[in-house]
Structures are given as structure tokens and as C-alpha cells.
Amino acid sequence: MMTKKILWLTSWYPNHISPYEGDFIQRHARAVTTYTRIIVFYMSQAGEAVDVNESQFIEHEKEGVIEKIFFFKFKKTGFKWVDKLRYNISYYKTYKKAIKDYIHHTGEPDFVHVHVPMKAGMIALWIKRRWKIPYIVSEHSSLYNNSSVDSFYKKSLLHRRSVKKIFRNAIAVTNVSANVAGVIKDLFHLSFVKVIYNTVNTSLFNYKNFDPVKFRFIHVSTLTPQKNVEGILNAVKNLSKQRKNFELVIVGPISSELVKLIDQLELSSFVSYTGEITYAEVAVQMQNASAFIMFSRHENFPCVIIEALCCGLPCIATNVGGVPEAINESNGILVESEIEQQLYEAMNKMMDYYSEFDKEKIAIEAQQKYNYATIGKHFYDLYEEILAKQSTL
């Protein structure tokens, strides 16, 4: 194991205001600590939505990861553009001070690892200019898609130029899917983008031999428009006209509009929902299900797909982003986004041919591919490669 100091700067990260924000980045961090020690910095961006009356600093160590989480004082005036400018000034000023204090007390890191380019990547650029410390960038989002509400292509020219600058000045770039890796490679004229998939806590998400009385589909997500839960419900309605021996469990922060739609479609006897639950509770729900459904309009490489696979669940999912890199005929069925008839047919087919899926084999293959040790080793090898190059300069 190397003993170098690696500083992670994350644009998204779990915190007490948003406990699930960027939790996949936190799992990457825990995977990396299988091999080397890292320090995570996160500056809260909650100030735009939540008034923070006092600046706060929270430092702790969780599962081997040292996390330094900052909340800076920010009070809105009510004028949107003024608040945005003031917010950005406060964000970068507070972040730079935190980095200066850290380096003053502990010395310079060997290199920086940015997760999601904006806004943490701007700090990495500043660190590179001031201390000549290189950085790598890991992109996690699926926003390089025109159908996304928050699409990269709909951002301001300044934002797009800043992201391009962050990528172009990185010593290495990674992405969680080959699909989006190819998009950003071409978009920003990068020589190479390394693919390192998302990771799963396989001590929680693993195979349990369980057969529910009814065939149980499960959907887990944020239940935002991107996930197209309405389309899933419409497919369930069609299936309910043909079959009665199934149910759908929806896991996530369900809205009153979705609850109303379930009632309007007269699906209360087929559909239940848990609300938002913990990561460990999600694992239990998956272990008690028959198959997983995702009908997203766009994705990068969704964690819930590989978590379901690690539990041995065959998956029905849309052919978007990096999903086809995880799903094949041995572990699921791919359908096209927005085509509800295909989803209905896939659900019918899943129930008819369910016995042909080897759930235990699905779980074993997924756990071997996405566990902490495997994914952590991919990052560790990249770090060693970077440090070896640095030593020759």
C-alpha cells in the first residue's frame, strides 16, 4: 500500500442536510480506503436553498474515510442574481481558506481527486496554479444528455467553458460508464477517459434465497421525472388487466402526485410504497423481491441496478447511458425509454421465464465485479500510475 496523501474534493457528498446526496461518491471513497488513506473535503452548496445561520465545520472518520464537511454562513437577499453572485463568492472564499489552513497544518497533498467537476474542480484548478499539484476528475452525472432537465448543454456559456477547462487541465479523467466516458472524451477533446464503475457494499447487498407469495417487482429511485415512474405505473396497469399474481413495491420519497396517480389508475391492490428508507433497508427490500424495474429517461451507471444484481435480482431497465454495460440476457431485459408497451411486455416475459434466470449466479458475478475491493483497486492502480509519472518529472 502506498502512503501518499490524496485529497478528494467533492461537489456532491452526503451531509446532515442532504444525507443521500452523492452517496455513491462516499462508497467510492470507502472502496479506495481498502488500499490507501484519503481525505475528503466537501463545501456545502445547501446555502442556495437553506439558510445557514452560522458557519459550521464537521470532521469525522467513517469506515476509514476522513471527511471534512463545511457549511458556510449565507443569508439570501431575495434577489436571485445578487444571491447567486454572493453565494459563489462565499463558497470559493470559504473553500480556499479551508484548503490553505489544511495545507499549512498538514503539508501539501501528492495530488487531488475531484468528484463532479463543478464546483470543486475550480478549487482544484486554483490548487494546481498555486502549488503545482496535479488533479484527476471523476464525473458521475448523466447530464450530458439533451433530455435532462439540468442538461450540460442548457448551462450558461461560462459554466460550459469552466467545465471544459477543468477537464482539459486534469492529469486523468474517469467516468462510471463507457457510454458517458465516450461522450465527454469527444465533447472536451480528451485523449483518454478511464472507466471505473460504481461500487456496492456487498456486505449488505447480497443473495438471499427468498420467494415472495406474489411475484414482486421493485423500483428504487429518487422518483424524479428522470425516473419516469408514471410510465412504470402505466405498464403495471396494463399488466394488471392480464395477471393478478404480482405486485410492485416503490422505494423512495414518493410525492402526493404519484400517490394520486396510483389511486386514479386503481392500482392500490398492486402497488405499495415505502417512502424514503436507509441504504441498509433498501438492501432488505431488494432481497425480498423477485425482479427490479428501472424505466429512466437517462442515466449514467445507476447504483441501484448493480445493487439489485448483487442481490440476485434480474433487472428490466431502459437502454440508456451505461445501463447496457451492466444488463445482458443472462441477468435482465433491456427496453427503450418511453415505450411503455415494451416495458409491459418485458414484465410479462420476466414472469413467464423467471425460472430461467439463475439468481445466485447473477449475484455472484455482480458481487465479484462491483465490490469495494475490486473497484478500490482500479482507483489504486490509477493513483500508482499517476504517482509514477510524477516521480519522473
BANUKE-569097 format. One line per field, with one value per residue (C-alpha): y negated, z, x. Coordinates in Angstrom, 2 decimals, decimal comma, padded with zeros to 5 digits. Each point is the difference from the previous one (the first is absolute). Layout:
N
y = Y;... .
z = Z;... .
x = X;... .
END
This chain:
393
y = 000,00;-003,47;-002,56;-003,08;-002,75;-000,26;-002,81;000,54;-003,09;000,92;-002,11;002,41;001,91;001,27;-002,45;-000,61;-002,29;002,39;003,44;001,79;-002,66;001,63;003,09;001,92;-002,23;000,89;003,69;-000,58;-001,60;002,99;002,31;-001,91;000,18;003,75;-000,96;-003,49;-002,85;-003,00;-003,28;-001,25;-003,70;-001,06;-003,57;-000,06;-001,47;000,11;-003,76;-000,71;001,88;-000,03;-002,94;000,93;-002,44;000,91;001,37;003,61;002,49;003,70;002,43;003,70;003,34;002,48;003,46;-001,14;-003,23;-003,35;-002,39;-003,78;-001,56;-003,76;-002,08;-003,67;-002,82;-001,29;-002,12;-000,69;-003,49;001,26;-001,35;003,10;-001,17;-001,98;003,04;002,25;-002,31;-000,39;003,73;000,84;-002,58;001,44;003,57;-000,50;-002,29;002,50;002,98;-001,64;-000,94;003,59;001,35;-002,55;000,90;003,70;-000,30;-002,33;002,56;003,30;-000,82;000,31;003,04;002,07;-000,58;-000,90;002,11;-001,97;001,65;-001,82;-002,93;-002,91;-001,56;001,87;000,13;-003,77;000,44;002,71;-002,41;-002,61;002,58;000,99;-003,62;-000,85;003,15;001,84;002,98;002,11;001,24;002,64;-000,33;002,64;-000,86;001,74;-001,84;000,83;-003,65;000,30;000,86;-002,45;001,58;-000,87;-002,86;-001,22;000,91;-001,20;-001,43;-002,28;-001,51;-003,46;-000,53;-000,83;003,27;002,07;-001,70;000,53;003,72;000,33;-001,74;002,31;003,10;-001,25;-000,80;003,34;002,53;002,77;000,31;002,85;000,76;002,64;001,21;000,49;-001,70;-003,36;000,37;-000,02;-003,04;-002,14;001,24;-001,30;-003,08;-001,28;001,46;002,17;002,58;002,68;000,52;002,98;001,89;000,90;001,20;-000,82;002,27;001,93;000,80;003,75;000,65;-001,42;000,72;003,74;003,02;001,36;002,95;-001,48;000,49;-002,39;001,33;-002,36;-000,83;-003,22;-002,67;-002,74;-003,50;-002,10;-003,58;-003,67;000,21;-003,15;-000,55;001,49;003,37;-000,01;001,75;-001,00;002,21;002,91;-000,47;-000,05;003,27;001,48;-001,02;001,86;003,06;-000,02;000,55;003,30;001,27;-000,28;001,89;-002,86;-003,21;-003,03;-001,54;-003,59;-001,16;-003,70;-003,41;000,41;-003,15;-000,64;-000,16;003,58;001,21;-001,66;001,66;003,42;-000,64;-001,33;003,12;002,16;001,72;-000,06;003,80;000,37;-002,86;-000,85;-002,53;-000,33;-003,65;-000,89;002,66;000,65;001,65;003,14;000,12;-000,24;003,14;001,88;-001,14;001,25;003,33;000,45;-000,74;002,05;-002,47;-003,64;-002,64;-003,26;-002,04;-003,06;-002,58;-000,36;001,45;000,31;003,25;000,28;001,48;001,57;002,23;001,55;000,15;001,99;002,29;000,60;001,20;002,36;-001,93;000,15;-003,54;-001,68;-003,32;-002,56;000,09;-003,35;-001,18;002,72;002,31;002,47;000,38;001,70;001,70;002,88;002,94;002,05;-002,52;-002,07;-001,58;-003,36;-002,19;-003,34;-003,15;-001,35;003,06;001,26;002,90;001,43;-000,33;001,79;002,80;000,29;000,33;002,70;001,79;-000,27;001,76;002,68;000,85;-000,89;003,53;-000,31;-002,68;001,39;-002,46;001,33;-000,17;-003,54;-001,00;001,66;-001,57;-003,46;000,16;001,01;-002,92;-002,83;000,68;-002,54;001,88;000,30;-003,60;-001,37;001,86;-001,72;-003,41;001,14;001,16;-003,35;-001,85;002,05;-000,71;-003,74;-000,06;001,98;-002,59;-002,84;001,52;-000,10;-003,70 .
z = 000,00;-000,83;002,78;-002,15;000,97;-002,35;000,36;-001,31;-000,92;-000,51;-001,54;001,42;003,27;002,74;002,83;002,77;-002,23;-002,98;001,38;-003,37;-002,21;-001,88;002,22;-002,92;000,35;003,66;-000,92;-002,49;002,84;002,26;-002,82;-000,47;003,71;-000,48;-001,49;001,08;002,28;-001,39;001,34;-001,32;-000,18;-000,63;000,06;000,40;-002,86;002,09;000,56;-003,13;001,37;003,76;002,10;002,11;002,89;001,15;-001,81;001,00;-000,32;000,56;-000,02;000,62;-001,18;-001,40;-001,17;-000,41;-001,89;001,56;-000,93;000,37;-000,66;000,01;000,16;-000,57;001,23;-002,72;000,25;-003,13;-000,99;-002,21;-003,19;-002,02;-001,92;002,93;002,23;-002,59;-000,25;003,77;000,48;-002,45;001,57;003,46;-001,24;-001,62;002,74;002,73;-001,99;-000,75;003,64;001,05;-002,49;001,07;003,67;-000,77;-002,01;002,60;002,77;-001,85;-003,09;-003,69;-001,34;-002,73;-002,26;000,02;-001,09;-001,06;-000,05;-002,30;-001,68;001,11;002,43;001,72;-003,22;000,11;003,36;-001,50;-002,79;002,61;001,97;-003,19;-000,81;003,54;001,07;-003,32;001,36;-002,73;000,16;-001,57;-000,65;000,43;-001,61;001,33;-001,48;-002,99;-000,91;-003,36;-001,49;-001,70;001,64;003,48;001,71;001,28;-003,17;-000,42;-003,38;001,65;002,38;-000,46;-002,27;003,07;001,68;-003,10;-000,52;003,66;-000,17;-003,19;001,68;003,02;-002,18;-002,32;002,89;001,77;-000,03;-000,37;-000,40;001,03;-000,47;001,40;-003,44;-003,39;-001,60;001,75;-000,04;-003,79;000,00;002,19;-001,81;-003,30;001,45;001,77;-002,43;002,65;-000,94;002,35;002,59;002,32;000,98;003,68;000,88;003,06;002,99;002,34;003,69;-000,50;003,74;-000,27;-003,59;-000,49;-000,95;002,29;-001,14;000,31;-002,07;000,78;-000,21;-002,87;-002,70;001,38;-002,27;001,79;-001,10;002,01;-000,91;000,82;-001,87;-001,98;-003,58;-001,28;001,44;-001,82;002,77;-001,76;-002,91;002,38;001,51;-003,45;-000,84;003,31;-000,88;-003,31;001,71;002,64;-002,76;-000,86;003,32;003,68;001,66;000,17;001,85;-000,26;002,95;-000,52;002,20;000,21;001,01;-001,69;-000,82;000,54;-003,80;-000,38;002,83;-001,76;-003,29;001,68;001,23;-003,39;-001,74;002,66;000,85;003,80;000,10;-002,22;001,07;003,42;001,01;002,88;-000,19;000,45;001,95;000,96;-002,20;002,15;-000,17;-003,81;000,01;002,02;-002,36;-002,99;001,67;000,48;-003,66;-003,20;-002,63;-000,34;-002,35;-001,19;-002,79;000,01;-002,75;000,46;002,28;000,34;001,90;002,66;003,35;000,58;-003,06;001,25;003,57;-001,28;-001,97;003,12;001,68;-002,93;-001,48;-003,77;-001,24;-002,53;-000,96;-002,78;-002,61;001,03;001,10;001,53;000,89;-002,85;001,46;003,03;-001,48;-002,47;-000,88;002,91;002,66;-001,44;-002,83;-001,69;-001,30;-001,76;001,99;-000,05;-001,80;002,63;-002,16;000,04;003,77;000,36;-002,30;001,89;003,33;-001,48;-001,42;003,28;001,81;-002,69;-000,24;003,53;000,75;-002,79;001,95;002,37;002,87;002,01;-003,04;-000,75;003,57;-000,01;-003,32;001,05;003,43;-001,54;-002,43;002,20;003,54;001,91;-000,43;-003,79;-000,66;002,57;-001,76;-003,31;001,66;001,85;-003,26;-001,59;002,97;-000,22;-003,72;000,60;002,82;-002,10;-002,77;002,49;001,38;-003,44;-000,57 .
x = 000,00;001,20;000,16;-000,55;-002,41;-002,98;-002,51;-003,53;-002,03;-003,64;-002,75;-002,58;000,27;-002,34;-000,57;-002,52;-002,08;-000,01;000,97;-000,18;001,58;002,88;-000,04;001,53;003,09;000,21;-000,11;002,82;001,97;-000,59;001,08;003,25;000,83;000,35;003,39;001,00;-001,03;-001,86;-001,38;-003,34;-000,91;-003,59;-001,27;-003,78;-001,96;-003,16;000,24;-002,01;-003,00;000,55;001,10;003,02;000,06;003,49;003,03;000,54;002,83;-000,53;002,93;-000,27;001,31;-002,50;001,03;003,60;-000,81;000,92;-002,82;000,26;-003,41;-000,50;-003,18;000,57;-002,21;-002,30;-003,12;-002,02;-001,16;-002,80;001,58;000,89;003,06;001,38;-000,37;001,65;003,00;000,29;-000,38;002,80;002,31;-000,64;000,38;003,40;001,31;-000,90;001,28;003,36;000,48;-000,73;002,56;002,64;-000,51;000,20;003,23;001,52;-000,56;000,54;002,07;-000,77;-001,86;001,65;-002,97;-003,69;-002,96;-003,10;-003,42;-002,45;001,77;-002,17;000,65;002,79;002,00;000,48;001,73;002,21;000,98;000,93;002,05;001,81;000,88;001,12;001,85;000,58;-001,94;-001,67;-003,57;-002,23;-003,74;-002,70;-003,33;-003,11;-002,97;-002,19;-000,48;001,78;-003,36;-002,36;-003,05;001,25;-001,83;003,37;001,92;003,57;-000,98;-002,58;002,55;001,46;002,98;002,13;-000,98;000,76;003,36;000,91;-000,82;002,05;002,94;-000,23;000,06;002,74;002,36;-000,44;002,83;-002,62;-003,79;-002,27;-003,67;-002,34;-001,11;001,61;-003,00;000,38;003,80;-000,19;-002,28;002,28;003,11;-001,36;-001,67;003,13;002,58;001,63;002,61;-001,36;-002,73;000,36;-003,15;-000,35;-003,48;-002,08;000,44;-002,29;000,24;-000,32;-000,14;-003,54;-000,99;000,33;-002,05;-002,71;-002,10;-003,48;-003,15;-002,86;-003,56;-000,71;002,54;001,48;001,45;001,95;000,96;002,47;000,88;-000,38;-003,35;000,79;-001,29;003,28;-001,06;-003,38;-001,91;-003,22;001,03;000,59;-003,46;-001,61;001,76;-001,18;-003,55;000,22;001,50;-002,75;-002,55;001,71;001,38;-000,82;002,87;002,52;000,74;002,28;001,84;001,18;002,86;000,82;-001,38;-003,39;-001,96;-003,69;-000,37;001,28;-002,24;-002,93;000,93;000,08;-003,56;-001,17;001,32;-001,69;003,27;-000,13;-000,28;003,07;002,27;001,45;002,65;002,42;001,03;003,67;001,91;003,62;002,61;-000,09;-003,80;000,17;002,14;-002,64;-002,76;002,00;000,74;-003,76;-000,84;-000,13;001,21;001,08;-001,47;001,53;-001,63;002,25;000,14;003,76;002,67;003,74;000,68;-002,72;001,01;-003,42;000,41;003,23;-001,32;-002,98;002,32;002,11;-003,21;-000,58;-002,93;-000,44;-000,59;-002,26;001,58;000,10;002,72;001,52;003,44;002,13;-002,90;000,77;003,49;-001,58;-003,08;000,07;-002,25;001,36;-001,04;-002,83;-001,94;000,69;-002,82;-000,03;-000,67;-003,58;-001,44;-002,43;-001,20;003,54;000,14;-003,34;001,19;003,30;-001,84;-002,22;003,04;001,87;-002,83;-000,35;003,69;001,14;001,20;002,59;001,89;002,61;-000,35;002,92;002,29;-001,18;000,90;003,42;001,06;-001,19;001,65;003,32;-000,16;-001,30;001,24;002,11;003,28;-000,35;-001,04;002,45;002,82;-000,85;000,44;003,11;001,62;-000,82;001,52;003,19;000,24;-000,38;002,54;002,46;-000,28;000,40;003,19;001,62;-000,74 .
END
